[in-house]
Every structure is written in C-alpha cells, then in structure tokens.
Amino acid sequence: MANSRILKFSANGLDKPITLLLMFTPPADGSPFEDLFPTCWKVITLKKGGPTSASVKYTANTAFASPQVADGNLVTATSSALCGTGQKCSIVDDGVVTTAVGGVAGYLMCKNETAGATDIAVGFSDATGGDVETVLVWTKVAVGSTIRAQFTPVMEIYATNDYQETQMVKGAVESPLLWKKNLQTLNKETTMSVSVDGLTGKIVVKDL
C-alpha cells in the first residue's frame, strides 16, 4: 500500500536484552483509560550482544472490529471490515461488522446496532479488512451510539517488560517515552537505531 511503512529496529553490543512496546496515541477527542484504551500493537525484543534486529510493518489499512477480551485484557478481533477516514461501519447482532459506507469527512466512525452495550475496536488490517491488529478499544459503547475519531498514526515506543502484544493498556505506561512520531512522516522503510547511552544508561531510539 502507498501509505504503508516498514520499521527496521537494529542494535549492536547490548549488555542485556531490550524489550520495546509499540503503541499508538489515542485520539484527542476520546477519554483515554476511561472508556478508550490503547492496546499493545507490537512487542519486540532485541537480544544481548549483537548485531540484533527486528522488523514491523504498518499497513495503513484502518478497520473496525468486534473485539473479544480474554484473560482480563488480551484483545483479539473476530468480525472486521475496512473503514477509511470519512467512512462509517456498524456492529450488528452476533458482533458482525458491516461494510463501510459514507460517513463524516475527517472521521472514522462505527455505530453500535446490537441489542446491548458492546466493545468496538479499531486497528490495522490486510488489504481485505481481515487479520486486524487492534490498536484502540472503546468499551461498553451504548446501544445506538456512534464512536467517531480523528485518528492519526502517532506511534509511541517504551522499553518495558510489563506488556504482551494485543494487551489493553489500562493506564499510563510506567516507563519513559523513548520515541514518538507520526508514521506518515517517515520514509517507506526506516531504520530504527536502539542503543544505550554510556553515561546515563538510558535507552535511546532514533529513526535514521
């Protein structure tokens, strides 16, 4: 896809493994950690010594999904459908996500048309709208209500061992923010250098 991005993380000479959490900044028009929760998009580990590397792909194909939460907070997508900016989907009975139709310019939208409060997730999918990698979950959306979000793919990186991929993040990450940037401002392929400052011991992440 024209807007997809590949991030190639690399490190060399690490004294110990480093695990990085990659997640996306929730939209400004939501209520993070109240009824809107980011999820762990990717969790990667760079090995001790080196050289060591890991690669992730952002497809830029936004899709709504009907999520299932297991073990308290792990999220998997069941039914899903592509939904671009300016389009609207619905979740109907049995958690089926309908094909997108025209919505409001500048927004991703999804309406709860089921018989009860339901969770709604948005993420990135393959070209067909399947295999969704969930990045945000709205919980207990009321019957008849529509969520609408102006979503910009601003990715945050933290060094932490406290999370698993797909896990809902219930509060602020208790680790320093190492890197934050809109993925659309990067090249199609970007090398992400990971190192440890010899003086401070702090982890440093740079896009090259």
Steps between C-alpha positions, in 0.01 A plus 500: 500500500615855425477610863646188660824522697766249601706566813826310538635505854869431548748495786852377563701430811213505749598396852154351555185440295268795439124451456314780327127574515352663189156661538298783346394827660120503558300768315476833680119484493486187715534430874813282526500241779132565577297374205778495237805280539806467278634150448851369457542499123841333501740374765849425370820388671852583389748242626810547708822539302430532135455612246129441561193619310122487471257631239136613514257608229229765524248432222301828531179303429266611780223260596236471771465173684285328757756418771507214747676558829661195658690458827380841609664710235635316195320609185430298186287615210214281379292661224659803330467729199714764332401857589693798375486863608163643402328161520268330747446138607252340738514205735178298484376193683746213547781759489508525122666815362324632190662627182597867520279771352542876476538681830632836617808648336811468713363233734499124543155399626330187632146465641379245751188345347495196727250438780744586780805703596800374308874551457627642171860483381694664221828376360704432190416216265601331181359625170175304548419631847601176669784412737443818701773613740297686761641832625204667678194365685190693603326312781127465571379722217129560557232364266443741214814701576765576240868540572684744278871564508750712315780247502859589416757215510724650768705214643661494843789278608580394857752256645309269734446132575155555649283444192409245234388560143125575471474581871279793598697779668289598802706801612806709420807288423737511798810537284657802327375583151794430268359603161179649361423592141232489229589197288382679186794741535750216466644344186344181360777308678666648807787368710440542872827508694483376859792561736586567863662829597835413656485786751137497617408139429182620329362321195506711185281440191564699182353480150775522239 
